[in-house]
Amino acid sequence: MKNYNKIVGKNIKEIRQNFGITQTKLAELMDKNLRTIQKYESGTISLSIFLLGYLSELFDVPIEDFFQYEEPTKTVFYVELDR
């Protein structure tokens, strides 16, 4: 099962960084403390739908963007052994 707290947190961090906003500034804009923002971004705690809606408006992105998940690509390495 996917950990949606981690997915949402990763996407918040990525979107925030794309806008050039620090965690400290985001905390100020959301009326939260820095540690709370860090916990959101690490997926330790979840956000309410109200706060996701606020972030959606703040960053002008669809709320679905916070739930986007791509399976990591698996890279296989082959090593040729001399026999």
N, C-alpha and C positions, 0 to 999 in steps of 0.2 A: 504494500500500500504506500502511495506517495505521501510524503510529509509536506502538506500544503503550507504549514507555517514557514518551513524553510524555503519553499518555492516563492511564496509571496515576499518573504524577507529579502531573498536574493534579488527579486525584481524591483523592490523598492530601492535597494541600494544601487542597482544598475541605473534606474531611471533618475534617481537623485544625483548620481555622479555625472550622468549625461547632461544634466542641467547646471552642473558646477556648484551645487549646493552642499555645504558641509553638514555633517550630522548635527553639529551644534546649531547651525542656522535652522535646520529642519525641526529640531527640538523646540526652538523658539517659535517657529511658525505654527507648530501643532500644540503649543502650550504644554509640552512634556519635558522631562529632563533627559539629558544626554544618554544616561544608562538605559532608559526606556527605549530610545531610538535604536541603540545598539542591540537590545534584546529583540526588537521587531526584526531588524535586519539579519540577525543570526537565526531567527526562527525559534528562539527560546520562548517567546510569548506571542500570542496572536493579536491582531487588531480587530476592532469592531467593524462592522460593515459601514457604520457612520464615518469612521476614520479613513477607511478605504475610499469612500465616496469623496471625502475632503481631499485626499491625495490625488484622486482622479481629476478633480477640478483644479487643484493647485498646479499640477503638471500638464493639464490639458491632454490627458490620455484616457482611452476607454478603461473602465474598471477591469475589463477582461485581461488587460495587459499585465496585471499583477498576478494572474493565474497561469500565464504562459509557461510551458515546461517543454523542454526538448530533452529527449533521452541522450545521455552522453554517448558519443560515438566510441566504439570499442576498436582500439588499434591493436592489431596482432603483429608481433614481430617474429620473423623467422630467422633463425641463426643456422648457418650452414657449418657443420662440424667437419673438420678434416679427420678422416679415418685411416 
